[in-house]
Amino acid sequence: MPLHPQAAAVVSQLPSDWRDLDAIESMTVARARRMAESSVGADAIALPSGVAVEDVEVPGAAGPLRARVYRPGTGAPVGTVLWIRGGGFVVGSLETDVVSAPLALASGCAVVSIEYRLAPEHPFPAGLEDCYAALRWASEHASKLGGYTGRVAVGGESAGGNLAAAVALMARDRGGLLPVLQVLLYPMTARVFDGASRRDPEIGATARAEAMEWFWRQYLGDRDGADALACPLDAPTLAGLPPALVITAEYDVLRDEGEAYAHRLERDGVPVELRRCDGMHHGFANSPTVIDAAGECIELMGAAFRRALSPRATD
């Protein structure tokens, strides 16, 4: 189907440079960050009614990090979710995370959003190690946050989906406490991938393959990306990972690699649900107040987190 009219309206209102990212090759990192901050509308970052927010400090891999905890305002949270925002490993901040607050409402969970270190100043694996440290902190503090001790789920969008998938791999391989669920929203899973969504210029409504490569270069520096913690799709095996919900968007350059990751999880014996959102673009879930499918997507993720973290899931 064509780009949905609601999605097209959102895309048309983005700053032109950020909408097409055609100039990303010549952008400085500082400019890209300013563009990312300015592309988030005031209505998107407004705290929804019924959500309580608290700024906290979380021990990161190399020092304390800012974090923000969102709790549903009615009743005790049913669990704890670490949500890792996107931004190509390079841009964004706690202030551009517009998913965590509505996700807290949809899931009934305490949602922790982390200010991980950004590339290129802090290349791979700095930000990833921060996210893993945040997962451990969330697990250790789950009962205080409103969930159950030692039970936590993880999720993320775009580059945050990459980091969430890699955090699950780290927990498996380091013998840490596994998340009970991983939710990957249009994740970056591979630096090199031969798929139609990478090749077709009509697919990338808000992110081109050239832009993705620019982000990868900032993140990896002079590394080639062969490390599975950088490119989870290249991991030798995904067996033993937590169950997953993978959501992709039809008009997204990352569509095919996200779906390939879901199929790899399934082949390696991991329970997985794959949903493609037709007519949607990369980043559509950041507009739940104006795109119906964005609200539906957040409700879908929230329901998955609620099921995985509810007391019944421990029976």
Residue, then its C-alpha position, 0 to 999 in steps of 0.5 A: m500500500p502507499l505511504h499512509p496519509q497520516a504518515a505522509a503528513v508527519v513526514s512532510q512536516l519534518p525539517s527538509d534535511w532531516r526528512d530525507l537525510d540526503a545531506i547526512e554525508s556532509m552534516t557535522v555530528a553537532r548539526a545532526r544532533r540539533m536537527a534530531e532535537s528540533s524534529v520532535g514536536a512539543d505535542a510528542i514530548a508532552l507528558p501524557s495524563g496519568v504518567a508519573v516521571e522521575d529522574v534518577e542516576v544509574p551506574g553506567a559502565a564508565g560512570p553515572l548516567r542520567a535516566r528517567v523512570y516513567r510509571p503509570g499513575t494508577g495502581a502498582p506497576v506490573g513489571t519493569v521495562l528498560w526502553i532504549r531510544g533510537g538515534g543512530f547511536v549518535v543523536g537524541s537524548l532523554e528529551t527526544d524519547v517520546v515512546s517511554a511515557p505512553l508505553a508506561l501507560a500501555s504496559g502498566c509497567a515502570v519504564v526506564s529510559i537511559e542516557y547512554r553514551l553516544a558515538p563518535e565520541h564514545p564508539f562501540p561498545a561504550g553505549l552498549e555497555d551502558c545499556y547492559a549496566a542499566l539492565r542490571w540496575a533495573s533487574e536489581h531495583a525491579s522491586k523498588l521500581g514496582g515490579y518483581t525482583g530479578r524480572v525485567a524486559v528490554g526493548g528499543e527502537s532503531a539503533g535502540g532496537n540494535l542495543a536491546a538485541a545486543v543486551a539480550l545477547m550479552a545477558r545470555d553470553r555473560g551468564g547474567l539474568l536474561p530479560v523475560l522479553q525483547v521488543l525490537l521496533y524497526p531495529m538496526t541489525a546488520r551493517v551490510f545487508d542485501g535486501a529490497s528495502r536497502r536497494d529501493p530508493e522509494i522505500g526509505a521515506t525518512a531514512r536512506a541507506e546512505a544515512m544508515e551507513w553514516f550512522w554505522r561509521q560514527y558508531l563503529g569507527d575503524r571497526d568493520g562491524a564483524d562483532a555480533l554485539a554490533c550486528p546481532l544478525d551476524a551472531p553465530t547463533l541466537a539460541g537461548l535468547p528471550p522471546a521476542l516481538v519484532i515490529t517493522a515498517e513497510y517504508d523503512v530501509l531497515r525493514d528487511e533486516g529487522e524481519a531477517y532477524a525475526h526469522r533467524l530467531e525463529r530458526d534458532g528456536v526462539p519464540v518470536e512474533l513478527r508484525r509489519c506495519d503497512g503504510m508506515h515509515h521509519g520512526f512512525a511510532n514517535s507520533p502516537t498523537v497523530i498517527d493511529a498506527a503509532g498508538e496501536c503499535i505502542e498498545l501492541m508493545g505494551a500488551a506484550f510487556r504486560r503479559a511477559l511481566s505479569p504475576r501469571a507469567t511466573d506460574 
